[in-house]
Amino acid sequence: MAKLTRRTFGKLAGGAGLITASGLNTFAIAQAVGKVVIVGGGAGGATAAHTLKREAPALDVTLIETRSTYATSFFSNLAIGGFRTWDSLNHNYDGLRRLGVKVVIDTATSVDPIKRTVTTGAGRIFNYDKLILSPGIDMKYDSVPGYSREVSNTIPHAYQTSAMGKQQLMSALSGMADGGTFAMVMPNNPYRCPPGPYERACMIAHYLKTKKPKSRLVILDPKKAFSKQPVFMEAFDKYYKGIVEMNLSTDIDDFSVTALDVKGKELTTKSGKKVKFNAASIIPQQKAGEIAFKAGVNEGDWCPVNPETFAAKKVENIYVLGDATIAAEMPKSAFSANSQAKVAAGDILAIMAKKEKFPARFRNTCWSLMAPDDCVKVGANYAPKDGKLDPSGGFVSQKGEDAGIRKQNYAEAIGWYEGITADMFANKPATAPAKAAPAAPAKAAPAVPAKKAG
Ligand SMILES: Cc1cc2nc3c(=O)[nH]c(=O)nc-3n(C[C@H](O)[C@H](O)[C@H](O)COP(=O)(O)OP(=O)(O)OC[C@H]3O[C@@H](n4cnc5c(N)ncnc54)[C@H](O)[C@@H]3O)c2cc1C
């Protein structure tokens, strides 16, 4: 793959290229008029707002987002490991405002697809010609018996776009005495960012190794296999032997959690294993963000979409992006959501400018840092085929790779982060991205991160 930098990211993600490939010349696109409302200012929604307003300044684009600061989930694992400052994850919407996007900090509470309106918690009503929903995920707390939203304050999942959960996870980790057991419960498929929990396991293990070397990380996984498994298992053995205990389910042992005793600090699995812990993180099953259900675009837990456009299959004039969708085979990632946003924006611009467009193309890559300068990746291109997204050109890191390749992967990942956040927020990062600091991770990671918003 070509070297990835902030400047090359847009093209590689299919961004500006897709708009051009839509068959619309810049003049035709700029003529597009109408009202687009976007709910959710994350990887999908912010990218859509930026793309639409940049390409068609006459469009009336409103972005409704609950939080005034977006704290990226992507790279939050690196902050746990001490390779990134927490502040470097925070981004605001000033760049989009400067471009002319109407940014409304409020929560969308209902959608009327007949009147084509969105109502917010503050009682404001917004009309739309086209509506884009990119609300991310909500948690199915009851998928782990004993777990709840309330319990997640002390046993955090830290898996949504809220800085709060990540602070709680860091506090649980830093509050644990050396010699303690930290337990991690992994989610079952499908879930946000397939390699994310395993990168987090590596970063927690790295924290323990460097700060609390007598401690252990016990992982309970209901699955029998997971993303980039060979290289993660290699890393657990190479870097974190004696710290990580990995319990992956098999035909004989099922490590799905059947009971969480919060007071007694104990987890029980289906196969009868009991784990006493001092601190823990539980990532439960997930579903589309609530507004998708209120808009009626869901089918079960997720939202079916037309893979050519990401238009909702169930309701006209609504598009759904990112983690809320069923975009099989495309994984739920920020890279995917960003790529999908450009396709949906291209479709809206083509409709509003009354022009033809070329077929959609998508791309995804997920990088995972496992130890200082040891970063792995997995990815593919996707194109619509038979009502699905057909992968091609897939690649995945292999066991025993040269250290130079892994270090280069890390440089790519940093370039990607700078590129995608600029592409989402039409902005330079709110704070300069922290450089990797493998020699002194402790300094980069305060026990309780300060100044985290929302
Ligand atoms: C630990 C971790 C590591 C990850 N690492 C990577 C990685 O390395 N690479 C990668 O590509 N992806 C990664 N991801 C996944 C990535 O964060 C998500 O896939 C991506 O953010 C999905 O984009 P989205 O637009 O669907 O949702 P989000 O980015 O979550 O955005 C949704 C937004 O909608 C807002 N919202 C929800 N409902 C409403 C409402 N009713 N009204 C107003 N606003 C609302 C929320 O506040 C939120 O800001 C990681 C995730 C986690 C948890």
PDBQT file of the ligand as one rigid body, heavy atoms in Angstrom, charges set to zero:
ROOT
HETATM    1  C1  LIG A 501     -11.447   1.570  21.471  1.00  0.00    +0.000 C 
HETATM    2  C2  LIG A 501     -11.784   1.837  20.049  1.00  0.00    +0.000 A 
HETATM    3  C3  LIG A 501     -10.783   1.893  19.093  1.00  0.00    +0.000 A 
HETATM    4  C4  LIG A 501     -11.097   2.137  17.759  1.00  0.00    +0.000 A 
HETATM    5  N1  LIG A 501     -10.081   2.196  16.848  1.00  0.00    +0.000 NA
HETATM    6  C5  LIG A 501     -10.376   2.414  15.540  1.00  0.00    +0.000 A 
HETATM    7  C6  LIG A 501      -9.334   2.495  14.582  1.00  0.00    +0.000 A 
HETATM    8  O1  LIG A 501      -8.159   2.358  14.900  1.00  0.00    +0.000 OA
HETATM    9  N2  LIG A 501      -9.673   2.713  13.285  1.00  0.00    +0.000 N 
HETATM   10  C7  LIG A 501     -10.971   2.885  12.893  1.00  0.00    +0.000 A 
HETATM   11  O2  LIG A 501     -11.204   3.112  11.707  1.00  0.00    +0.000 OA
HETATM   12  N3  LIG A 501     -11.984   2.816  13.791  1.00  0.00    +0.000 NA
HETATM   13  C8  LIG A 501     -11.725   2.589  15.091  1.00  0.00    +0.000 A 
HETATM   14  N4  LIG A 501     -12.738   2.521  16.019  1.00  0.00    +0.000 N 
HETATM   15  C9  LIG A 501     -14.145   2.571  15.558  1.00  0.00    +0.000 C 
HETATM   16  C10 LIG A 501     -14.652   3.986  15.306  1.00  0.00    +0.000 C 
HETATM   17  O3  LIG A 501     -14.550   4.788  16.462  1.00  0.00    +0.000 OA
HETATM   18  C11 LIG A 501     -16.122   3.905  14.882  1.00  0.00    +0.000 C 
HETATM   19  O4  LIG A 501     -16.288   2.876  13.944  1.00  0.00    +0.000 OA
HETATM   20  C12 LIG A 501     -16.568   5.216  14.252  1.00  0.00    +0.000 C 
HETATM   21  O5  LIG A 501     -16.442   6.259  15.196  1.00  0.00    +0.000 OA
HETATM   22  C13 LIG A 501     -18.007   5.091  13.740  1.00  0.00    +0.000 C 
HETATM   23  O6  LIG A 501     -18.447   6.319  13.207  1.00  0.00    +0.000 OA
HETATM   24  P1  LIG A 501     -19.993   6.716  13.347  1.00  0.00    +0.000 P 
HETATM   25  O7  LIG A 501     -20.158   7.998  12.628  1.00  0.00    +0.000 OA
HETATM   26  O8  LIG A 501     -20.833   5.559  12.980  1.00  0.00    +0.000 OA
HETATM   27  O9  LIG A 501     -20.214   6.914  14.915  1.00  0.00    +0.000 OA
HETATM   28  P2  LIG A 501     -19.452   7.897  15.942  1.00  0.00    +0.000 P 
HETATM   29  O10 LIG A 501     -18.134   8.293  15.418  1.00  0.00    +0.000 OA
HETATM   30  O11 LIG A 501     -19.541   7.252  17.260  1.00  0.00    +0.000 OA
HETATM   31  O12 LIG A 501     -20.343   9.206  15.921  1.00  0.00    +0.000 OA
HETATM   32  C14 LIG A 501     -21.663   9.188  16.383  1.00  0.00    +0.000 C 
HETATM   33  C15 LIG A 501     -21.989  10.569  16.925  1.00  0.00    +0.000 C 
HETATM   34  O13 LIG A 501     -23.386  10.725  16.957  1.00  0.00    +0.000 OA
HETATM   35  C16 LIG A 501     -23.741  11.441  18.109  1.00  0.00    +0.000 C 
HETATM   36  N5  LIG A 501     -25.154  11.128  18.364  1.00  0.00    +0.000 N 
HETATM   37  C17 LIG A 501     -25.707   9.905  18.571  1.00  0.00    +0.000 A 
HETATM   38  N6  LIG A 501     -27.062  10.006  18.683  1.00  0.00    +0.000 NA
HETATM   39  C18 LIG A 501     -27.342  11.324  18.526  1.00  0.00    +0.000 A 
HETATM   40  C19 LIG A 501     -28.557  12.060  18.539  1.00  0.00    +0.000 A 
HETATM   41  N7  LIG A 501     -29.738  11.455  18.728  1.00  0.00    +0.000 N 
HETATM   42  N8  LIG A 501     -28.493  13.406  18.375  1.00  0.00    +0.000 NA
HETATM   43  C20 LIG A 501     -27.302  14.043  18.177  1.00  0.00    +0.000 A 
HETATM   44  N9  LIG A 501     -26.118  13.380  18.157  1.00  0.00    +0.000 NA
HETATM   45  C21 LIG A 501     -26.157  12.039  18.330  1.00  0.00    +0.000 A 
HETATM   46  C22 LIG A 501     -22.761  10.966  19.165  1.00  0.00    +0.000 C 
HETATM   47  O14 LIG A 501     -22.612  11.929  20.207  1.00  0.00    +0.000 OA
HETATM   48  C23 LIG A 501     -21.485  10.788  18.340  1.00  0.00    +0.000 C 
HETATM   49  O15 LIG A 501     -20.674  11.948  18.370  1.00  0.00    +0.000 OA
HETATM   50  C24 LIG A 501     -12.448   2.315  17.367  1.00  0.00    +0.000 A 
HETATM   51  C25 LIG A 501     -13.459   2.268  18.341  1.00  0.00    +0.000 A 
HETATM   52  C26 LIG A 501     -13.133   2.041  19.667  1.00  0.00    +0.000 A 
HETATM   53  C27 LIG A 501     -14.222   2.020  20.687  1.00  0.00    +0.000 C 
ENDROOT
TORSDOF 0
